Amino acid sequence: MRGVDIVVHAAALKIVPTAEYNPFECILTNVHGAENVVKAALRTGVSRVVALSTDKAASPINLYGASKLAADKIMVAANNLSGDEGGRFSVVRYGNVIGSRGSVVPLFQRLISSGVKALPITDPRMTRFWITIEQGVNFVLSSIALMAGGEIFVPKIPSMNIADLARCIAPDLPQETIGIRPGEKLHEVMITEDDARMTVELDDRFVICPTNPGWTTTHLDRCGAKPVAEGFRYSSDGNSEWLEDGGIRSLMGWKVA
């Protein structure tokens, strides 16, 4: 990291069942790995570090989410170690990335190519937040420009029902419910009611602010930030923006009929 100005920490062991099966590797990569990034950045004078988090870090029930919550805490607390004149550390938290490794979309496509008679669905009620790789990259870059250190940036992105996604990918295939995998949630949350007390809203994102004494939202107030309502919760099943067939096809870059 010598001579580096900005670091985006994106490495993670992120597949939920894999982390449940092999917790040691999950902790080494997601927790100790985040610690290594912080120490190296502090030692070499990196000016800004942004770590990529996940919706599973909010109120986690699986080891992957718990390890990423720990990584988030490490990144936010790193601002205490860097001092007033040192580097700044923040977090970006978003949902499932369309087409990324471990995503359900490539899985469905592989199964369809292999000639399956039905697509496996964990639960037809399951919902998730979705974002494209391009949207994720642009959100990270805009958060780097906005950060003062200690924030968790959460984009406003749509939700999708997993059964709708399967139907859109393979409208002629039936769906087979196979049950939720170990550590999975039925719905995901990116901001809990407890986080809401420290959360402000901008036009395109929410920002969970740190509780450090003296930390102010002045830089966010200039962008029109407003506190969210008491008891606010940002969850995939309670989202105000939903993707249906046309939106799903558009998000995945398919031609919309």
Wavefront OBJ file of the C-alpha trace (Angstrom):
o trace
v 0.000 0.000 0.000
v 2.993 2.346 -0.085
v 2.245 5.318 -2.319
v -1.473 4.462 -2.475
v -4.056 7.189 -1.817
v -7.352 5.247 -1.856
v -8.102 1.615 -1.000
v -11.335 -0.243 -1.756
v -11.400 -3.399 0.367
v -13.541 -5.897 -1.537
v -12.073 -9.270 -0.548
v -14.387 -11.621 1.348
v -15.425 -15.213 1.786
v -19.062 -14.446 1.031
v -21.016 -17.646 0.346
v -23.286 -18.266 3.342
v -23.245 -22.125 3.379
v -19.459 -22.151 2.850
v -18.954 -19.922 5.882
v -21.277 -22.089 7.973
v -19.323 -25.203 6.942
v -15.828 -23.720 7.415
v -15.971 -20.915 10.002
v -12.195 -20.731 10.482
v -11.510 -19.574 6.931
v -14.429 -17.140 7.104
v -13.022 -15.446 10.216
v -9.472 -15.369 8.822
v -10.566 -13.715 5.586
v -13.394 -11.442 6.664
v -12.307 -10.351 10.152
v -8.521 -10.722 10.328
v -8.314 -9.666 6.685
v -10.080 -6.393 7.503
v -7.706 -5.884 10.434
v -4.722 -6.419 8.124
v -6.055 -3.843 5.665
v -6.530 -1.277 8.443
v -3.044 -1.830 9.888
v -1.376 -1.630 6.488
v -3.312 1.518 5.554
v -2.415 3.211 8.847
v 1.235 2.232 8.532
v 1.592 3.550 4.973
v -0.520 6.704 5.243
v -3.393 5.807 2.923
v -5.787 8.770 2.868
v -9.119 6.965 2.345
v -10.268 3.378 2.782
v -13.735 2.101 1.855
v -14.744 -1.451 2.762
v -17.512 -3.296 0.953
v -20.079 -4.776 3.335
v -23.320 -6.690 2.818
v -26.972 -6.581 3.789
v -26.269 -9.739 5.797
v -24.207 -7.689 8.273
v -27.370 -6.041 9.620
v -28.900 -8.139 12.417
v -26.911 -11.203 11.273
v -28.053 -14.790 11.778
v -25.210 -16.464 9.860
v -21.447 -16.423 10.312
v -20.845 -14.574 7.066
v -23.061 -11.707 8.222
v -21.543 -11.730 11.705
v -18.011 -11.647 10.297
v -18.884 -8.751 8.000
v -20.508 -6.898 10.902
v -17.219 -7.331 12.773
v -15.352 -6.041 9.708
v -17.663 -3.012 9.573
v -16.912 -2.269 13.223
v -13.175 -2.606 12.573
v -13.362 -0.116 9.703
v -15.423 2.437 11.613
v -13.185 2.160 14.702
v -10.068 2.602 12.552
v -10.857 6.328 12.504
v -10.091 6.368 16.253
v -6.627 4.993 15.528
v -5.795 7.330 12.655
v -6.386 10.536 14.620
v -7.593 13.905 13.372
v -4.971 14.194 10.645
v -4.798 10.541 9.585
v -6.599 8.496 6.983
v -10.374 8.126 6.879
v -12.216 4.781 6.896
v -15.829 4.163 5.835
v -18.102 1.316 4.729
v -20.431 0.745 1.782
v -23.249 -1.739 2.400
v -25.452 -3.049 -0.404
v -27.358 -6.153 -1.492
v -26.818 -8.973 -3.955
v -24.819 -8.106 -7.059
v -26.388 -9.446 -10.250
v -24.128 -12.029 -11.878
v -21.439 -12.019 -9.159
v -19.737 -15.203 -7.976
v -22.158 -17.222 -5.890
v -25.170 -15.323 -7.240
v -28.325 -17.259 -8.016
v -28.469 -15.926 -11.598
v -25.406 -17.839 -12.894
v -26.664 -20.893 -10.978
v -30.040 -20.758 -12.713
v -28.357 -20.278 -16.084
v -26.075 -23.291 -15.543
v -29.020 -25.444 -14.500
v -31.041 -24.390 -17.531
v -28.096 -25.191 -19.829
v -27.812 -28.639 -18.239
v -31.442 -29.394 -19.109
v -33.096 -29.416 -15.680
v -36.844 -30.033 -15.560
v -37.457 -27.525 -12.730
v -35.607 -24.627 -11.097
v -34.873 -25.066 -7.370
v -36.302 -22.271 -5.192
v -35.408 -22.044 -1.519
v -38.698 -20.342 -0.642
v -41.176 -18.589 -2.981
v -41.621 -15.793 -0.408
v -37.892 -14.955 -0.335
v -36.880 -11.409 -1.256
v -33.517 -9.748 -1.796
v -32.008 -6.346 -2.578
v -30.387 -6.267 -6.030
v -27.750 -4.067 -7.642
v -25.639 -4.297 -10.802
v -21.842 -4.316 -10.746
v -21.792 -0.937 -12.509
v -24.202 0.562 -9.977
v -22.108 -0.827 -7.133
v -18.886 0.631 -8.527
v -20.459 4.053 -9.069
v -21.883 4.015 -5.555
v -18.479 3.219 -4.064
v -16.849 6.060 -6.007
v -19.506 8.575 -4.961
v -19.193 7.453 -1.330
v -15.420 7.979 -1.444
v -16.055 11.560 -2.552
v -18.638 12.117 0.209
v -17.057 10.353 3.191
v -15.624 12.068 6.250
v -14.795 8.791 8.023
v -16.938 6.355 10.004
v -20.057 6.353 7.844
v -21.857 3.274 6.530
v -23.335 4.212 3.150
v -26.454 2.316 2.017
v -27.848 2.861 -1.504
v -31.529 3.058 -2.287
v -31.955 -0.002 -4.501
v -34.909 -2.188 -5.544
v -36.068 -5.490 -4.114
v -36.912 -8.596 -6.073
v -38.853 -11.735 -5.266
v -36.735 -14.825 -5.956
v -39.678 -16.658 -7.529
v -40.230 -13.726 -9.929
v -36.558 -13.869 -10.890
v -36.755 -17.590 -11.648
v -39.919 -17.114 -13.692
v -38.309 -14.280 -15.654
v -35.192 -16.331 -16.440
v -37.100 -19.514 -17.336
v -40.819 -18.778 -17.867
v -41.513 -22.302 -19.170
v -39.865 -24.185 -16.290
v -41.731 -25.112 -13.104
v -40.222 -24.221 -9.720
v -39.334 -26.696 -7.002
v -39.231 -25.459 -3.399
v -36.204 -27.006 -1.674
v -36.107 -25.065 1.611
v -33.868 -22.348 2.997
v -30.176 -23.228 3.223
v -28.256 -23.142 6.543
v -27.820 -19.551 7.718
v -30.155 -17.985 5.153
v -32.818 -15.378 5.920
v -36.210 -15.168 4.275
v -35.727 -11.401 3.830
v -32.671 -9.163 4.162
v -32.245 -5.948 6.137
v -29.753 -3.162 5.466
v -30.800 -0.755 8.231
v -32.347 -1.967 11.485
v -34.561 0.012 13.854
v -31.590 0.413 16.203
v -29.405 1.780 13.392
v -32.195 4.199 12.439
v -31.375 6.454 15.383
v -28.026 7.235 13.744
v -29.260 7.252 10.131
v -29.829 10.176 7.784
v -31.359 10.113 4.313
v -30.150 11.655 1.060
v -31.853 11.532 -2.332
v -30.036 8.379 -3.456
v -28.823 6.768 -0.220
v -29.007 6.376 3.522
v -26.016 7.029 5.776
v -25.565 5.298 9.141
v -23.464 7.763 11.092
v -20.886 6.788 13.741
v -21.514 7.479 17.412
v -18.070 8.963 18.028
v -18.177 12.065 20.264
v -17.783 15.219 18.204
v -18.683 13.569 14.880
v -21.027 15.847 12.922
v -23.144 15.523 9.797
v -22.095 18.935 8.465
v -20.753 17.510 5.201
v -23.983 15.538 4.763
v -26.233 18.455 5.757
v -24.832 20.405 2.803
v -26.215 17.627 0.569
v -29.688 17.880 2.122
v -29.450 15.045 4.656
v -32.470 14.504 6.899
v -32.895 12.086 9.835
v -35.052 9.049 9.098
v -38.239 8.442 11.065
v -38.156 6.804 14.484
v -38.350 3.033 14.102
v -37.312 3.153 10.425
v -36.318 -0.194 8.945
v -34.883 -0.757 5.461
v -35.690 -4.342 4.535
v -36.091 -6.209 1.257
v -39.689 -7.176 2.007
v -40.710 -3.689 3.176
v -38.990 -1.822 0.345
v -40.887 0.856 -1.601
v -39.171 -0.045 -4.892
v -39.759 -3.447 -6.505
v -38.569 -5.120 -9.684
v -41.035 -7.087 -11.757
v -40.470 -8.781 -15.124
v -39.552 -5.673 -17.135
v -37.351 -4.267 -14.389
v -35.626 -7.615 -13.824
v -34.803 -7.931 -17.517
v -33.545 -4.364 -17.653
v -31.355 -4.839 -14.566
v -29.723 -7.895 -16.122
v -29.193 -6.144 -19.438
v -31.781 -8.186 -21.322
v -33.963 -6.711 -24.013
v -37.310 -5.761 -22.529
v -40.222 -7.033 -24.642
l 1 2 3 4 5 6 7 8 9 10 11 12 13 14 15 16 17 18 19 20 21 22 23 24 25 26 27 28 29 30 31 32 33 34 35 36 37 38 39 40 41 42 43 44 45 46 47 48 49 50 51 52 53 54 55 56 57 58 59 60 61 62 63 64 65 66 67 68 69 70 71 72 73 74 75 76 77 78 79 80 81 82 83 84 85 86 87 88 89 90 91 92 93 94 95 96 97 98 99 100 101 102 103 104 105 106 107 108 109 110 111 112 113 114 115 116 117 118 119 120 121 122 123 124 125 126 127 128 129 130 131 132 133 134 135 136 137 138 139 140 141 142 143 144 145 146 147 148 149 150 151 152 153 154 155 156 157 158 159 160 161 162 163 164 165 166 167 168 169 170 171 172 173 174 175 176 177 178 179 180 181 182 183 184 185 186 187 188 189 190 191 192 193 194 195 196 197 198 199 200 201 202 203 204 205 206 207 208 209 210 211 212 213 214 215 216 217 218 219 220 221 222 223 224 225 226 227 228 229 230 231 232 233 234 235 236 237 238 239 240 241 242 243 244 245 246 247 248 249 250 251 252 253 254 255 256 257
